[in-house]
Amino acid sequence: MNSTQLRSYLSELVEVDDDVVLLMIGTNNRKLFNEMEILFHDLVAIINQLKNIIKKLFYC
């Protein structure tokens, strides 16, 4: 699953009462054209979606 697919299904994969959500994102984007630009925009969108779902969000 690449970052665009994850972004599309995030609301189905993450729930408000989840204790921990660990995302390892990026490696499946390596075969896409313009991979870094797509990854950047998807990461921003994913973080914004997670902020609406999860009360405490930590990312590194």
N, C-alpha and C positions, 0 to 999 in steps of 0.2 A: 504494500500500500504506500503510495507516495503522499507527499504533504497535501496535495490538492484533494485526493481521495479522503484523507483523514479529516480535512476541513469540512468536507461534505457530510461525513458520518459522525462528527464529533458529538453532537447532541444525543445520538443513539448510543454512543460508547461511554459517555461520562454522565453520571447522575449526581445530584446535589448531595446525597448522603454518602458518597464514596469517601473513604478515609484517605486513600492515597491514589494519585494518578501519576504515572511515570510515562513520559513520552520520549522516545528516542527518534528524532525526526531528521531526515535529510539524506540518508544513504540511498534510498530508493528513488531519489530525484536525479541521481547522477546520469541517467540515460536520457533525460529530457532535454530538449533544446531550450536554451536560456535558463538552465537549471537554477543558478544562483538568484536570479531575479524572481523566478517563480517561488523559490523557497523563502526568500525574504518576505514577500507579500503574504504568502500562506502563514508564515510564523506570526506575523503581526495580527492577521485575522484570527488565528487559533488562540493566541493570548487574549485577544479581546473577547472571543467567545467564552473562554474559560473564566474570565473575570465575571461574566454574567451567570455562570453556573456554580462556581466554587467560591465559598466565602473567603478562604485563605489561599492565596496563590503564591508559590515560591518558584522562581526559575533562575537557572544559572547559565 
